[in-house]
């Protein structure tokens, strides 16, 4: 079998291996990718890898030449109203990056059965730049809030490195069902990503297994012992980390159908995941630091009002020079 080696480009930082394959070989199926990974025919820097492996610029991907390279499909046509709505959700923009307030329910990338996703809409956020924006990190489909996009390959490489190196400070807000054992603390539980039919699921791993995951939390307010408003600070970035850690704490996030936050919630509250990426502070590609905050999405604002929680308004972005952007 003939083998090809391809290097991961700077603008492909943090992309999953299976999505990298679909970008370069649009005709290949997910099942084929998984089989090639499972049998060791696909390797990253000479080592076996899974479809969910995140890639870094400069890594060598071993590609069996049984995969025919086909032209990538043209980007989907975005209607003007949707483009305008997306543009109105921009929280910050300069020559290197832009920060978007992602709505709950919008997937960041495509997948089986997903036709409408942010990655397919990024052409609407070019604003005259030579390249369309690039994803440098992810939010779950049902998580709202701050999402950073790079406006060039060079900016993408620097931002992806900052996310990988944990130089980015993240704050999330969540409404959870119940009251935590302690008003504040640290959740240090390893997590394991497993396959549940077509969908992935994260579980708390047994001692000595899985990947370390650490989340700090503070209770900002509570409605008796039925609901609490938590501020979460992930110190690691595992898939579904906050959702699984909150469930392990005995306080699943309200509206979380996968990890127990739906069946325990009463009627009358919005049946949507109550998780907001409230704020990000990160090194700017051109120096300095930028901090951006997002406001409560409509469903969380409704719940806050019903439960009597009083959230401070989001502050204007702080640019790399230290002043308002």
Secondary structure per residue as TSV (DSSP state, phi and psi in degrees):
chain	resnum	aa	ss	phi	psi
A	1	X	-	360.0	129.8
A	2	X	-	-77.1	145.7
A	3	X	E	-125.4	141.4
A	4	X	E	-118.1	145.3
A	5	X	E	-114.0	127.2
A	6	X	E	-124.8	138.8
A	7	X	E	-90.5	141.1
A	8	X	-	-73.9	127.5
A	9	X	-	-78.4	163.6
A	10	X	G	-60.9	-34.8
A	11	X	G	-82.1	4.4
A	12	X	G	-107.7	15.2
A	13	X	T	-59.5	135.2
A	14	X	T	72.2	2.9
A	15	X	-	-72.9	144.3
A	16	X	B	-68.8	149.8
A	17	X	H	-59.5	-42.1
A	18	X	H	-65.9	-35.5
A	19	X	H	-73.6	-32.2
A	20	X	H	-60.8	-42.7
A	21	X	H	-62.6	-43.6
A	22	X	H	-68.5	-25.7
A	23	X	H	-70.2	-41.9
A	24	X	H	-89.1	-25.2
A	25	X	B	-132.9	74.0
A	26	X	T	-57.6	-22.1
A	27	X	T	-83.6	-9.1
A	28	X	-	-79.0	142.7
A	29	X	-	-89.5	161.2
A	30	X	H	-62.3	-38.3
A	31	X	H	-61.8	-40.2
A	32	X	H	-65.0	-42.7
A	33	X	H	-60.4	-46.6
A	34	X	H	-62.3	-39.2
A	35	X	H	-66.1	-42.6
A	36	X	H	-64.9	-36.4
A	37	X	H	-69.5	-44.0
A	38	X	H	-63.0	-34.8
A	39	X	T	-91.4	3.6
A	40	X	T	78.3	10.5
A	41	X	S	-75.6	-22.7
A	42	X	S	-108.4	130.5
A	43	X	E	-137.8	154.2
A	44	X	E	-119.2	119.1
A	45	X	T	52.0	38.4
A	46	X	T	82.9	-1.1
A	47	X	E	-113.0	151.1
A	48	X	E	-59.7	149.2
A	49	X	-	-146.0	155.6
A	50	X	-	-98.8	164.2
A	51	X	T	-59.9	-28.7
A	52	X	T	-85.2	-1.2
A	53	X	-	-60.8	131.6
A	54	X	B	-84.8	135.2
A	55	X	-	-96.8	154.9
A	56	X	-	-122.8	149.8
A	57	X	T	-55.9	137.8
A	58	X	T	90.9	-12.3
A	59	X	-	-68.8	149.5
A	60	X	E	-100.8	123.3
A	61	X	E	-102.9	123.0
A	62	X	E	-83.7	121.8
A	63	X	E	-120.3	121.6
A	64	X	E	-66.2	135.7
A	65	X	T	-77.5	8.0
A	66	X	T	-73.6	-10.6
A	67	X	S	-90.9	115.9
A	68	X	-	-77.3	130.2
A	69	X	-	-74.5	125.5
A	70	X	B	-125.1	151.3
A	71	X	-	-59.9	141.6
A	72	X	-	-66.3	143.3
A	73	X	-	-65.2	152.1
A	74	X	-	-64.8	152.4
A	75	X	-	-62.6	146.1
A	76	X	-	-63.0	149.0
A	77	X	-	-79.2	123.3
A	78	X	-	-100.9	125.4
A	79	X	-	-68.8	149.9
A	80	X	H	-55.6	-37.0
A	81	X	H	-65.0	-42.7
A	82	X	H	-66.8	-38.4
A	83	X	H	-63.7	-41.5
A	84	X	H	-66.4	-40.4
A	85	X	H	-62.4	-40.7
A	86	X	H	-66.6	-43.8
A	87	X	H	-61.5	-33.4
A	88	X	T	-71.7	-11.3
A	89	X	T	-94.3	7.0
A	90	X	E	-74.6	127.0
A	91	X	E	-94.1	-29.1
A	92	X	E	-157.2	145.1
A	93	X	E	-152.9	135.3
A	94	X	-	-145.0	-166.7
A	95	X	S	-69.6	-20.6
A	96	X	S	-99.6	-33.6
A	97	X	E	-153.3	165.7
A	98	X	E	-138.5	152.9
A	99	X	E	-120.3	127.8
A	100	X	E	-112.2	144.2
A	101	X	E	-92.2	91.7
A	102	X	E	-69.4	131.5
A	103	X	-	-76.4	150.1
A	104	X	T	-63.9	140.7
A	105	X	T	96.4	-12.5
A	106	X	-	-95.5	114.7
A	107	X	B	-65.3	146.6
A	108	X	S	-75.5	-39.2
A	109	X	S	-132.7	165.2
A	110	X	-	-76.9	173.1
A	111	X	B	-179.3	-172.9
A	112	X	T	-56.3	121.2
A	113	X	T	78.7	0.5
A	114	X	B	-101.4	115.9
A	115	X	-	-105.6	-31.0
A	116	X	-	-109.7	117.7
A	117	X	B	-151.8	160.6
A	118	X	G	-61.1	-40.9
A	119	X	G	-58.2	-31.5
A	120	X	G	-83.1	0.0
A	121	X	G	-114.8	1.7
A	122	X	G	-69.8	-19.6
A	123	X	G	-59.2	-30.0
A	124	X	G	-69.4	-13.0
A	125	X	G	-108.9	21.3
A	126	X	-	-71.0	-43.8
A	127	X	T	53.0	44.9
A	128	X	T	82.7	-1.5
A	129	X	-	-70.8	158.2
A	130	X	S	-67.5	-26.4
A	131	X	S	-127.6	154.6
A	132	X	-	-76.6	157.0
A	133	X	-	-61.3	158.8
A	134	X	E	-123.6	142.4
A	135	X	E	-73.0	136.4
A	136	X	-	-123.1	-10.2
A	137	X	S	-156.2	-178.2
A	138	X	-	-132.7	157.3
A	139	X	-	-129.2	147.6
A	140	X	-	-59.1	155.4
A	141	X	T	-52.3	-43.5
A	142	X	T	-94.4	4.8
A	143	X	-	-91.0	131.8
A	144	X	E	-98.0	163.5
A	145	X	E	121.4	-156.0
A	146	X	E	-70.0	123.3
A	147	X	E	-134.8	128.2
A	148	X	E	-97.6	136.8
A	149	X	E	-125.2	138.4
A	150	X	E	-90.2	145.3
A	151	X	S	-103.1	5.3
A	152	X	S	-156.3	163.9
A	153	X	H	-63.9	-39.6
A	154	X	H	-64.8	-43.4
A	155	X	H	-65.2	-37.5
A	156	X	H	-61.8	-42.7
A	157	X	H	-63.7	-42.6
A	158	X	H	-68.6	-42.0
A	159	X	H	-67.9	-41.7
A	160	X	H	-62.2	-38.8
A	161	X	H	-63.4	-39.2
A	162	X	H	-64.1	-40.9
A	163	X	H	-68.0	-41.0
A	164	X	H	-65.9	-37.2
A	165	X	T	-85.0	6.1
A	166	X	T	62.8	30.6
A	167	X	-	-84.5	-3.2
A	168	X	-	-98.2	129.7
A	169	X	E	-97.8	125.8
A	170	X	E	-118.8	140.1
A	171	X	E	-129.7	129.6
A	172	X	E	-118.8	151.2
A	173	X	E	-113.5	140.3
A	174	X	E	-141.6	142.1
A	175	X	E	-98.3	122.8
A	176	X	E	-117.0	157.9
A	177	X	E	-88.1	117.4
A	178	X	S	103.7	-170.2
A	179	X	-	-130.7	132.0
A	180	X	-	-66.4	157.6
A	181	X	S	-57.5	-32.1
A	182	X	S	-132.8	144.4
A	183	X	S	-59.4	-25.9
A	184	X	E	-150.7	160.1
A	185	X	E	168.1	-165.7
A	186	X	E	-128.6	132.2
A	187	X	E	-101.9	115.0
A	188	X	E	-122.1	84.6
A	189	X	-	-131.1	126.4
A	190	X	-	-67.4	149.1
A	191	X	E	-123.1	148.5
A	192	X	E	-128.1	128.8
A	193	X	E	-92.1	125.3
A	194	X	E	-124.4	167.7
A	195	X	E	-101.3	126.6
A	196	X	E	-120.2	89.6
A	197	X	T	58.6	-121.8
A	198	X	T	-82.3	-16.3
A	199	X	E	-111.0	150.0
A	200	X	E	-87.6	155.0
A	201	X	E	-144.4	142.0
A	202	X	E	-106.5	136.1
A	203	X	E	-130.2	159.9
A	204	X	E	-71.2	127.7
A	205	X	-	-85.9	156.8
A	206	X	-	-69.8	161.1
A	207	X	T	-55.6	132.9
A	208	X	T	84.0	0.0
A	209	X	-	-120.2	168.9
A	210	X	S	71.8	-171.1
A	211	X	B	-110.6	140.7
A	212	X	-	-63.3	138.2
A	213	X	-	-139.6	130.8
A	214	X	E	-132.2	129.6
A	215	X	E	-133.5	126.6
A	216	X	E	-90.7	147.8
A	217	X	E	-143.4	151.4
A	218	X	E	-138.2	134.9
A	219	X	E	-82.4	115.0
A	220	X	E	-82.6	-32.5
A	221	X	E	-167.5	169.1
A	222	X	E	-154.9	154.4
A	223	X	E	-109.2	89.9
A	224	X	T	60.3	-134.4
A	225	X	T	-114.4	14.5
A	226	X	T	-86.9	-37.7
A	227	X	E	-141.4	148.7
A	228	X	E	-136.3	150.8
A	229	X	E	-106.2	114.0
A	230	X	E	-108.1	143.1
A	231	X	E	-103.4	123.2
A	232	X	E	-112.6	137.4
A	233	X	E	-126.7	94.4
A	234	X	E	-71.9	128.0
A	235	X	S	-95.9	-10.5
A	236	X	S	-130.1	171.2
A	237	X	-	-127.2	59.5
A	238	X	-	-83.7	153.2
A	239	X	T	-60.5	127.9
A	240	X	T	61.3	22.7
A	241	X	H	-55.9	-50.3
A	242	X	H	-66.2	-38.4
A	243	X	H	-66.3	-43.3
A	244	X	H	-72.3	-40.7
A	245	X	H	-64.3	-40.1
A	246	X	H	-64.5	-41.6
A	247	X	H	-63.3	-40.4
A	248	X	H	-65.7	-27.0
A	249	X	T	-74.5	-11.2
A	250	X	T	91.2	10.1
A	251	X	-	-132.4	76.2
A	252	X	-	-62.3	151.9
A	253	X	B	-71.1	132.6
A	254	X	T	-55.4	130.7
A	255	X	T	85.6	2.0
A	256	X	-	-85.1	99.0
A	257	X	T	-69.3	-26.1
A	258	X	T	-80.3	-35.9
A	259	X	T	-119.4	29.6
A	260	X	T	93.2	9.2
A	261	X	T	-93.1	3.0
A	262	X	T	-102.7	-47.6
A	263	X	T	-68.0	-24.0
A	264	X	T	-91.8	-2.8
A	265	X	S	-90.2	140.7
A	266	X	-	-77.6	167.8
A	267	X	T	-70.6	158.5
A	268	X	T	102.3	-16.1
A	269	X	S	-106.2	147.5
A	270	X	-	-55.4	131.9
A	271	X	-	-90.6	61.0
A	272	X	S	-135.6	148.9
A	273	X	-	-56.3	124.9
A	274	X	-	-97.9	69.7
A	275	X	E	-136.0	123.5
A	276	X	E	-122.8	126.5
A	277	X	E	-75.6	90.0
A	278	X	E	-69.3	-45.0
A	279	X	E	-151.4	149.6
A	280	X	E	-132.3	135.8
A	281	X	E	-121.2	125.8
A	282	X	E	-148.6	155.8
A	283	X	E	-65.4	132.3
A	284	X	-	-78.7	142.3
A	285	X	T	-57.5	-25.2
A	286	X	T	-100.8	10.6
A	287	X	S	109.6	156.4
A	288	X	S	80.4	-169.5
A	289	X	E	-134.1	149.4
A	290	X	E	-125.2	140.2
A	291	X	E	-127.1	129.4
A	292	X	E	-133.4	138.4
A	293	X	E	-120.7	150.3
A	294	X	-	-114.0	149.0
A	295	X	-	-81.9	166.4
A	296	X	-	-62.4	134.5
A	297	X	-	-68.4	164.6
A	298	X	H	-56.7	-42.3
A	299	X	H	-68.6	-33.8
A	300	X	H	-75.5	-35.7
A	301	X	H	-61.8	-39.5
A	302	X	H	-62.2	-45.0
A	303	X	H	-66.7	-41.6
A	304	X	H	-57.3	-43.5
A	305	X	H	-64.0	-43.0
A	306	X	H	-66.3	-34.8
A	307	X	H	-92.3	-6.5
A	308	X	T	82.5	16.8
A	309	X	-	-78.5	140.9
A	310	X	-	-118.5	104.0
A	311	X	-	-93.0	136.0
A	312	X	-	-67.8	149.3
A	313	X	-	-66.1	155.6
A	314	X	-	-67.4	142.8
A	315	X	-	-87.1	153.5
A	316	X	-	-59.5	150.8
A	317	X	-	-58.4	144.8
A	318	X	B	-104.4	117.4
A	319	X	-	-78.8	177.3
A	320	X	T	-64.5	-17.9
A	321	X	T	-85.3	-3.8
A	322	X	S	99.1	-15.3
A	323	X	S	-102.6	178.4
A	324	X	B	-58.1	138.2
A	325	X	-	-80.2	360.0
